[in-house]
Amino acid sequence: QLVPTTPDDPSSQYNRDAWENLQTFDKPFLTLFSDSDPITAGAEKFLQMLIPGAKNQAHATIIHAGHFLQEDKPHDIVQHLVKFINDNPLPNYSKL
């Protein structure tokens, strides 16, 4: 869960602080991961379990995409994001 990956790296404290703050993030939170990313595989489970705002969201795995899914499947991402925005509207905003 740390980036950088060693706990004694000076910048690892920023990462620990971020994880601590995410545990109280109750705004809607969506995870979109690919099915073929060897770098972040499985990280979505940590985010979905840790972040309160991730509960009951339509998380998705983008099929046939790699680490840079925004380059591999941009249209799929847009479809999921539009649905996410419509499912979680801000007050006084209309649906897309």
N, CA, C and O of each residue as an XYZ file, in Angstrom:
384
protein
N       0.806     -1.202      0.000
C       0.000      0.000      0.000
C       0.846      1.263      0.000
O       0.317      2.359     -0.184
N       2.148      1.127      0.203
C       2.993      2.308      0.220
C       3.625      2.563     -1.138
O       4.109      1.643     -1.798
N       3.613      3.812     -1.538
C       4.375      4.275     -2.682
C       5.089      5.521     -2.179
O       4.430      6.549     -2.020
N       6.355      5.497     -1.925
C       7.335      4.456     -2.175
C       7.098      3.205     -1.334
O       6.300      3.205     -0.396
N       7.798      2.161     -1.688
C       7.497      0.852     -1.110
C       8.228      0.542      0.184
O       7.952     -0.488      0.798
N       9.141      1.383      0.618
C       9.837      1.114      1.880
C       9.348      2.073      2.956
O       9.237      3.273      2.706
N       9.055      1.565      4.146
C       8.499      2.410      5.202
C       9.460      3.462      5.732
O       9.017      4.439      6.337
N      10.773      3.293      5.523
C      11.727      4.272      6.031
C      12.030      5.392      5.033
O      12.770      6.319      5.364
N      11.483      5.327      3.840
C      11.656      6.406      2.867
C      10.988      7.660      3.428
O       9.852      7.585      3.897
N      11.664      8.815      3.393
C      11.090     10.039      3.969
C       9.711     10.401      3.417
O       8.886     10.953      4.144
N       9.456     10.105      2.173
C       8.159     10.474      1.602
C       7.062      9.462      1.909
O       5.903      9.696      1.567
N       7.397      8.349      2.544
C       6.365      7.356      2.851
C       5.360      7.873      3.879
O       4.228      7.392      3.921
N       5.749      8.835      4.701
C       4.811      9.397      5.676
C       3.646     10.080      4.971
O       2.512     10.015      5.446
N       3.911     10.726      3.855
C       2.828     11.356      3.088
C       1.821     10.307      2.618
O       0.613     10.547      2.607
N       2.331      9.160      2.238
C       1.466      8.075      1.794
C       0.631      7.548      2.953
O      -0.566      7.308      2.794
N       1.244      7.367      4.108
C       0.487      6.907      5.285
C      -0.577      7.929      5.675
O      -1.692      7.559      6.042
N      -0.232      9.213      5.596
C      -1.207     10.266      5.897
C      -2.385     10.222      4.925
O      -3.537     10.395      5.323
N      -2.086      9.991      3.659
C      -3.161      9.906      2.662
C      -4.095      8.746      2.977
O      -5.315      8.903      2.931
N      -3.529      7.569      3.300
C      -4.365      6.417      3.640
C      -5.217      6.710      4.872
O      -6.378      6.308      4.934
N      -4.650      7.403      5.843
C      -5.417      7.740      7.043
C      -6.583      8.667      6.704
O      -7.691      8.483      7.209
N      -6.338      9.652      5.857
C      -7.403     10.578      5.459
C      -8.477      9.896      4.624
O      -9.660     10.215      4.751
N      -8.076      8.971      3.781
C      -9.055      8.264      2.956
C     -10.041      7.457      3.797
O     -11.165      7.206      3.363
N      -9.633      7.053      4.983
C     -10.515      6.263      5.849
C     -11.726      7.054      6.335
O     -12.683      6.468      6.842
N     -11.694      8.369      6.185
C     -12.830      9.197      6.596
C     -13.497      9.890      5.405
O     -14.393     10.713      5.593
N     -13.072      9.567      4.195
C     -13.629     10.208      2.999
C     -14.991      9.592      2.694
O     -15.079      8.457      2.225
N     -16.047     10.348      2.962
C     -17.397      9.801      2.809
C     -18.133     10.311      1.568
O     -19.313     10.012      1.383
N     -17.452     11.069      0.727
C     -18.056     11.484     -0.541
C     -18.029     10.292     -1.501
O     -17.217      9.385     -1.320
N     -18.891     10.274     -2.509
C     -18.892      9.160     -3.463
C     -17.504      8.951     -4.073
O     -16.835      9.900     -4.480
N     -17.100      7.700     -4.125
C     -15.756      7.332     -4.592
C     -15.870      6.102     -5.473
O     -16.380      5.068     -5.043
N     -15.397      6.214     -6.698
C     -15.497      5.131     -7.674
C     -14.112      4.595     -8.005
O     -13.168      5.365     -8.179
N     -13.992      3.271     -8.091
C     -12.745      2.677     -8.564
C     -12.979      2.059     -9.936
O     -13.952      1.341    -10.164
N     -12.057      2.361    -10.837
C     -12.025      1.754    -12.166
C     -10.614      1.218    -12.362
O      -9.656      1.987    -12.435
N     -10.493     -0.078    -12.447
C      -9.199     -0.727    -12.641
C      -9.288     -1.606    -13.875
O     -10.380     -1.932    -14.340
N      -8.132     -1.987    -14.401
C      -8.129     -2.856    -15.571
C      -7.968     -4.309    -15.149
O      -7.618     -4.609    -14.008
N      -8.228     -5.189    -16.084
C      -8.075     -6.619    -15.816
C      -6.656     -7.107    -16.094
O      -6.340     -8.262    -15.810
N      -5.799     -6.255    -16.642
C      -4.464     -6.699    -17.058
C      -3.358     -5.760    -16.594
O      -2.388     -5.546    -17.322
N      -3.486     -5.199    -15.401
C      -2.460     -4.296    -14.882
C      -1.649     -5.004    -13.806
O      -2.150     -5.212    -12.700
N      -0.411     -5.377    -14.103
C       0.396     -6.079    -13.108
C       0.866     -5.170    -11.973
O       1.315     -5.667    -10.940
N       0.773     -3.862    -12.142
C       1.278     -2.926    -11.140
C       0.254     -2.680    -10.038
O       0.602     -2.704     -8.858
N      -0.996     -2.447    -10.405
C      -2.010     -2.098     -9.405
C      -3.034     -3.200     -9.163
O      -4.038     -2.972     -8.489
N      -2.798     -4.374     -9.697
C      -3.766     -5.478     -9.552
C      -4.102     -5.720     -8.085
O      -3.213     -5.912     -7.255
N      -5.382     -5.707     -7.779
C      -5.858     -5.965     -6.431
C      -6.005     -4.736     -5.554
O      -6.630     -4.815     -4.497
N      -5.453     -3.609     -5.955
C      -5.513     -2.398     -5.133
C      -6.936     -1.877     -4.974
O      -7.253     -1.220     -3.982
N      -7.788     -2.167     -5.946
C      -9.169     -1.684     -5.852
C      -9.873     -2.232     -4.621
O     -10.721     -1.554     -4.040
N      -9.535     -3.443     -4.219
C     -10.169     -4.042     -3.038
C      -9.838     -3.250     -1.776
O     -10.706     -3.047     -0.927
N      -8.581     -2.799     -1.645
C      -8.191     -1.982     -0.495
C      -8.966     -0.673     -0.480
O      -9.482     -0.264      0.560
N      -9.047     -0.020     -1.627
C      -9.759      1.250     -1.709
C     -11.239      1.077     -1.392
O     -11.815      1.870     -0.646
N     -11.849      0.052     -1.951
C     -13.277     -0.175     -1.736
C     -13.584     -0.514     -0.281
O     -14.639     -0.138      0.229
N     -12.683     -1.214      0.386
C     -12.897     -1.573      1.795
C     -12.571     -0.411      2.728
O     -13.225     -0.246      3.758
N     -11.581      0.386      2.385
C     -11.077      1.421      3.278
C     -11.891      2.709      3.236
O     -12.092      3.347      4.270
N     -12.358      3.093      2.063
C     -12.971      4.406      1.876
C     -14.484      4.308      2.044
O     -15.144      3.613      1.273
N     -15.044      4.997      3.046
C     -16.490      4.922      3.263
C     -17.307      5.319      2.034
O     -18.347      4.713      1.775
N     -16.869      6.305      1.283
C     -17.607      6.756      0.103
C     -17.633      5.757     -1.039
O     -18.375      5.936     -2.005
N     -16.829      4.708     -0.938
C     -16.809      3.684     -1.987
C     -17.928      2.661     -1.821
O     -18.212      1.887     -2.735
N     -18.555      2.663     -0.657
C     -19.608      1.683     -0.391
C     -20.790      1.882     -1.341
O     -21.241      3.006     -1.562
N     -21.273      0.794     -1.887
C     -22.453      0.768     -2.763
C     -22.274      1.538     -4.075
O     -23.258      1.968     -4.675
N     -21.051      1.712     -4.514
C     -20.813      2.350     -5.805
C     -20.657      1.273     -6.880
O     -20.403      0.107     -6.575
N     -20.812      1.676     -8.124
C     -20.742      0.743     -9.258
C     -19.300      0.610     -9.753
O     -18.984      0.982    -10.883
N     -18.435      0.076     -8.895
C     -17.034     -0.134     -9.263
C     -16.969     -1.066    -10.462
O     -17.835     -1.919    -10.655
N     -15.921     -0.883    -11.267
C     -15.835     -1.694    -12.484
C     -14.399     -2.090    -12.785
O     -13.441     -1.410    -12.418
N     -14.298     -3.211    -13.464
C     -13.030     -3.661    -14.027
C     -13.129     -3.481    -15.534
O     -14.026     -4.024    -16.178
N     -12.207     -2.719    -16.082
C     -12.185     -2.461    -17.520
C     -11.455     -3.625    -18.192
O     -10.282     -3.881    -17.919
N     -12.162     -4.314    -19.064
C     -11.632     -5.507    -19.728
C     -10.700     -5.115    -20.885
O     -10.941     -4.140    -21.597
N      -9.647     -5.892    -21.048
C      -8.661     -5.705    -22.127
C      -7.973     -4.346    -22.049
O      -7.766     -3.687    -23.068
N      -7.624     -3.934    -20.843
C      -6.879     -2.692    -20.651
C      -5.678     -2.994    -19.760
O      -5.682     -3.958    -18.995
N      -4.666     -2.164    -19.872
C      -3.469     -2.338    -19.065
C      -3.371     -1.274    -17.990
O      -4.385     -0.792    -17.484
N      -2.140     -0.909    -17.642
C      -1.904      0.057    -16.574
C      -2.444      1.442    -16.934
O      -2.924      2.166    -16.062
N      -2.368      1.807    -18.194
C      -2.848      3.120    -18.626
C      -4.219      2.974    -19.271
O      -4.376      3.165    -20.477
N      -5.203      2.637    -18.457
C      -6.523      2.370    -19.021
C      -7.150      3.591    -19.656
O      -8.011      3.453    -20.526
N      -6.744      4.790    -19.247
C      -7.263      5.993    -19.901
C      -6.813      6.055    -21.359
O      -7.476      6.684    -22.184
N      -5.702      5.414    -21.683
C      -5.253      5.349    -23.074
C      -5.833      4.129    -23.784
O      -6.152      4.186    -24.972
N      -5.965      3.029    -23.053
C      -6.442      1.785    -23.650
C      -7.950      1.780    -23.890
O      -8.409      1.282    -24.918
N      -8.715      2.322    -22.963
C     -10.184      2.243    -23.042
C     -10.840      3.555    -22.592
O     -11.639      3.545    -21.656
N     -10.524      4.674    -23.233
C     -11.081      5.952    -22.779
C     -12.603      6.011    -22.828
O     -13.225      6.608    -21.949
N     -13.209      5.405    -23.835
C     -14.671      5.462    -23.956
C     -15.345      4.672    -22.836
O     -16.387      5.085    -22.327
N     -14.764      3.552    -22.455
C     -15.314      2.774    -21.341
C     -15.265      3.585    -20.048
O     -16.219      3.590    -19.270
N     -14.153      4.264    -19.833
C     -14.011      5.078    -18.627
C     -15.060      6.180    -18.606
O     -15.698      6.414    -17.580
N     -15.237      6.853    -19.730
C     -16.224      7.935    -19.802
C     -17.620      7.410    -19.485
O     -18.367      8.057    -18.751
N     -17.981      6.258    -20.019
C     -19.304      5.686    -19.736
C     -19.489      5.448    -18.238
O     -20.542      5.766    -17.685
N     -18.483      4.899    -17.590
C     -18.575      4.645    -16.149
C     -18.634      5.952    -15.360
O     -19.377      6.056    -14.383
N     -17.858      6.943    -15.778
C     -17.858      8.220    -15.066
C     -19.181      8.964    -15.215
O     -19.670      9.548    -14.249
N     -19.761      8.950    -16.401
C     -21.058      9.606    -16.593
C     -22.114      8.942    -15.716
O     -22.920      9.627    -15.086
N     -22.112      7.615    -15.673
C     -23.061      6.907    -14.809
C     -22.818      7.260    -13.342
O     -23.766      7.496    -12.593
N     -21.564      7.295    -12.937
C     -21.206      7.633    -11.556
C     -21.693      9.038    -11.196
O     -22.264      9.244    -10.125
N     -21.469      9.991    -12.081
C     -21.910     11.365    -11.827
C     -23.429     11.433    -11.754
O     -23.974     12.103    -10.878
N     -24.111     10.755    -12.651
C     -25.575     10.758    -12.633
C     -26.134     10.042    -11.406
O     -27.177     10.431    -10.880
N     -25.446      9.003    -10.952
C     -25.903      8.262     -9.773
C     -25.612      8.998     -8.470
O     -26.197      8.676     -7.436
N     -24.718      9.977     -8.506
C     -24.301     10.703     -7.305
C     -24.348     12.206     -7.556
O     -23.318     12.875     -7.469
N     -25.524     12.747     -7.867
C     -25.598     14.165     -8.227
C     -25.320     15.079     -7.035
O     -25.624     14.752     -5.887
N     -24.743     16.211     -7.342
C     -24.577     17.250     -6.336
C     -25.895     18.001     -6.220
O     -26.665     18.031     -7.180
N     -26.172     18.597     -5.093
C     -27.411     19.375     -4.966
C     -27.476     20.480     -6.021
O     -26.479     21.144     -6.302
N     -28.644     20.662     -6.589
C     -28.910     21.714     -7.572
C     -28.189     21.524     -8.900
O     -28.021     22.487     -9.648
N     -27.764     20.317     -9.203
C     -27.153     20.029    -10.498
C     -28.046     19.039    -11.234
O     -28.627     18.140    -10.626
N     -28.148     19.208    -12.531
C     -28.953     18.279    -13.322
C     -28.078     17.149    -13.844
O     -26.851     17.248    -13.839
N     -28.714     16.083    -14.292
C     -27.978     14.948    -14.846
C     -27.383     15.316    -16.191
O     -27.895     16.182    -16.900
N     -26.283     14.636    -16.532
C     -25.633     14.869    -17.831
C     -26.489     14.319    -18.945
O     -26.118     14.415    -20.115
